[in-house]
């Protein structure tokens, strides 16, 4: 995937909402929210959830 495709995809979804923060959040608030979501969504923490990996990857893309 090209870089400009990544930007287009990011514009089509609300990455802030996906991380659970306001658009006015500071970088530190975004980082903390990301780490909190990592602990909750990590596939190793949710072995019975077949969608855990894709949700985790989506949240990681939102953080980027």
PyMOL CGO cylinders between C-alpha atoms (Angstrom):
from pymol import cmd
from pymol.cgo import CYLINDER

trace = [
    CYLINDER, 0.00, 0.00, 0.00, 1.31, 3.43, -0.92, 0.3, 1, 1, 1, 1, 1, 1,
    CYLINDER, 1.31, 3.43, -0.92, 1.67, 6.24, 1.61, 0.3, 1, 1, 1, 1, 1, 1,
    CYLINDER, 1.67, 6.24, 1.61, -1.05, 8.36, -0.02, 0.3, 1, 1, 1, 1, 1, 1,
    CYLINDER, -1.05, 8.36, -0.02, -3.45, 5.39, 0.20, 0.3, 1, 1, 1, 1, 1, 1,
    CYLINDER, -3.45, 5.39, 0.20, -2.72, 5.18, 3.95, 0.3, 1, 1, 1, 1, 1, 1,
    CYLINDER, -2.72, 5.18, 3.95, -3.62, 8.86, 4.34, 0.3, 1, 1, 1, 1, 1, 1,
    CYLINDER, -3.62, 8.86, 4.34, -6.87, 8.43, 2.40, 0.3, 1, 1, 1, 1, 1, 1,
    CYLINDER, -6.87, 8.43, 2.40, -7.90, 5.49, 4.55, 0.3, 1, 1, 1, 1, 1, 1,
    CYLINDER, -7.90, 5.49, 4.55, -7.08, 7.44, 7.71, 0.3, 1, 1, 1, 1, 1, 1,
    CYLINDER, -7.08, 7.44, 7.71, -9.22, 10.34, 6.52, 0.3, 1, 1, 1, 1, 1, 1,
    CYLINDER, -9.22, 10.34, 6.52, -12.21, 8.04, 5.91, 0.3, 1, 1, 1, 1, 1, 1,
    CYLINDER, -12.21, 8.04, 5.91, -12.27, 6.78, 9.50, 0.3, 1, 1, 1, 1, 1, 1,
    CYLINDER, -12.27, 6.78, 9.50, -12.10, 8.63, 12.77, 0.3, 1, 1, 1, 1, 1, 1,
    CYLINDER, -12.10, 8.63, 12.77, -8.84, 7.46, 14.31, 0.3, 1, 1, 1, 1, 1, 1,
    CYLINDER, -8.84, 7.46, 14.31, -9.42, 9.55, 17.41, 0.3, 1, 1, 1, 1, 1, 1,
    CYLINDER, -9.42, 9.55, 17.41, -12.74, 7.81, 18.09, 0.3, 1, 1, 1, 1, 1, 1,
    CYLINDER, -12.74, 7.81, 18.09, -11.12, 4.45, 17.48, 0.3, 1, 1, 1, 1, 1, 1,
    CYLINDER, -11.12, 4.45, 17.48, -8.59, 5.24, 20.21, 0.3, 1, 1, 1, 1, 1, 1,
    CYLINDER, -8.59, 5.24, 20.21, -11.29, 6.70, 22.45, 0.3, 1, 1, 1, 1, 1, 1,
    CYLINDER, -11.29, 6.70, 22.45, -9.95, 10.26, 22.63, 0.3, 1, 1, 1, 1, 1, 1,
    CYLINDER, -9.95, 10.26, 22.63, -11.16, 13.67, 21.52, 0.3, 1, 1, 1, 1, 1, 1,
    CYLINDER, -11.16, 13.67, 21.52, -9.68, 15.28, 18.42, 0.3, 1, 1, 1, 1, 1, 1,
    CYLINDER, -9.68, 15.28, 18.42, -8.20, 17.91, 20.71, 0.3, 1, 1, 1, 1, 1, 1,
    CYLINDER, -8.20, 17.91, 20.71, -6.27, 15.26, 22.71, 0.3, 1, 1, 1, 1, 1, 1,
    CYLINDER, -6.27, 15.26, 22.71, -2.60, 15.86, 23.38, 0.3, 1, 1, 1, 1, 1, 1,
    CYLINDER, -2.60, 15.86, 23.38, 0.06, 13.49, 22.08, 0.3, 1, 1, 1, 1, 1, 1,
    CYLINDER, 0.06, 13.49, 22.08, 0.46, 12.17, 25.63, 0.3, 1, 1, 1, 1, 1, 1,
    CYLINDER, 0.46, 12.17, 25.63, -3.29, 11.45, 25.94, 0.3, 1, 1, 1, 1, 1, 1,
    CYLINDER, -3.29, 11.45, 25.94, -3.23, 9.68, 22.58, 0.3, 1, 1, 1, 1, 1, 1,
    CYLINDER, -3.23, 9.68, 22.58, -0.23, 7.60, 23.64, 0.3, 1, 1, 1, 1, 1, 1,
    CYLINDER, -0.23, 7.60, 23.64, -1.89, 6.61, 26.93, 0.3, 1, 1, 1, 1, 1, 1,
    CYLINDER, -1.89, 6.61, 26.93, -5.13, 5.70, 25.17, 0.3, 1, 1, 1, 1, 1, 1,
    CYLINDER, -5.13, 5.70, 25.17, -3.18, 3.58, 22.67, 0.3, 1, 1, 1, 1, 1, 1,
    CYLINDER, -3.18, 3.58, 22.67, -1.40, 1.66, 25.42, 0.3, 1, 1, 1, 1, 1, 1,
    CYLINDER, -1.40, 1.66, 25.42, -4.66, 1.12, 27.27, 0.3, 1, 1, 1, 1, 1, 1,
    CYLINDER, -4.66, 1.12, 27.27, -6.30, -0.20, 24.10, 0.3, 1, 1, 1, 1, 1, 1,
    CYLINDER, -6.30, -0.20, 24.10, -3.28, -2.46, 23.48, 0.3, 1, 1, 1, 1, 1, 1,
    CYLINDER, -3.28, -2.46, 23.48, -3.76, -4.09, 26.86, 0.3, 1, 1, 1, 1, 1, 1,
    CYLINDER, -3.76, -4.09, 26.86, -7.48, -4.61, 26.24, 0.3, 1, 1, 1, 1, 1, 1,
    CYLINDER, -7.48, -4.61, 26.24, -7.42, -5.70, 22.60, 0.3, 1, 1, 1, 1, 1, 1,
    CYLINDER, -7.42, -5.70, 22.60, -4.21, -7.70, 22.32, 0.3, 1, 1, 1, 1, 1, 1,
    CYLINDER, -4.21, -7.70, 22.32, -4.90, -11.10, 20.72, 0.3, 1, 1, 1, 1, 1, 1,
    CYLINDER, -4.90, -11.10, 20.72, -2.98, -12.90, 23.48, 0.3, 1, 1, 1, 1, 1, 1,
    CYLINDER, -2.98, -12.90, 23.48, -5.45, -11.42, 26.00, 0.3, 1, 1, 1, 1, 1, 1,
    CYLINDER, -5.45, -11.42, 26.00, -8.43, -12.48, 23.86, 0.3, 1, 1, 1, 1, 1, 1,
    CYLINDER, -8.43, -12.48, 23.86, -7.62, -16.00, 22.61, 0.3, 1, 1, 1, 1, 1, 1,
    CYLINDER, -7.62, -16.00, 22.61, -11.28, -16.89, 22.01, 0.3, 1, 1, 1, 1, 1, 1,
    CYLINDER, -11.28, -16.89, 22.01, -12.02, -13.77, 19.95, 0.3, 1, 1, 1, 1, 1, 1,
    CYLINDER, -12.02, -13.77, 19.95, -11.48, -14.62, 16.28, 0.3, 1, 1, 1, 1, 1, 1,
    CYLINDER, -11.48, -14.62, 16.28, -11.49, -10.90, 15.38, 0.3, 1, 1, 1, 1, 1, 1,
    CYLINDER, -11.49, -10.90, 15.38, -8.96, -9.85, 18.01, 0.3, 1, 1, 1, 1, 1, 1,
    CYLINDER, -8.96, -9.85, 18.01, -6.03, -9.70, 15.61, 0.3, 1, 1, 1, 1, 1, 1,
    CYLINDER, -6.03, -9.70, 15.61, -7.82, -7.54, 13.04, 0.3, 1, 1, 1, 1, 1, 1,
    CYLINDER, -7.82, -7.54, 13.04, -9.19, -5.21, 15.75, 0.3, 1, 1, 1, 1, 1, 1,
    CYLINDER, -9.19, -5.21, 15.75, -5.73, -4.89, 17.25, 0.3, 1, 1, 1, 1, 1, 1,
    CYLINDER, -5.73, -4.89, 17.25, -4.18, -4.14, 13.85, 0.3, 1, 1, 1, 1, 1, 1,
    CYLINDER, -4.18, -4.14, 13.85, -6.88, -1.58, 13.08, 0.3, 1, 1, 1, 1, 1, 1,
    CYLINDER, -6.88, -1.58, 13.08, -6.28, 0.19, 16.38, 0.3, 1, 1, 1, 1, 1, 1,
    CYLINDER, -6.28, 0.19, 16.38, -2.53, 0.17, 15.71, 0.3, 1, 1, 1, 1, 1, 1,
    CYLINDER, -2.53, 0.17, 15.71, -3.10, 1.78, 12.31, 0.3, 1, 1, 1, 1, 1, 1,
    CYLINDER, -3.10, 1.78, 12.31, -5.29, 4.41, 13.96, 0.3, 1, 1, 1, 1, 1, 1,
    CYLINDER, -5.29, 4.41, 13.96, -2.44, 5.27, 16.31, 0.3, 1, 1, 1, 1, 1, 1,
    CYLINDER, -2.44, 5.27, 16.31, -0.01, 5.67, 13.41, 0.3, 1, 1, 1, 1, 1, 1,
]
cmd.load_cgo(trace, "trace")
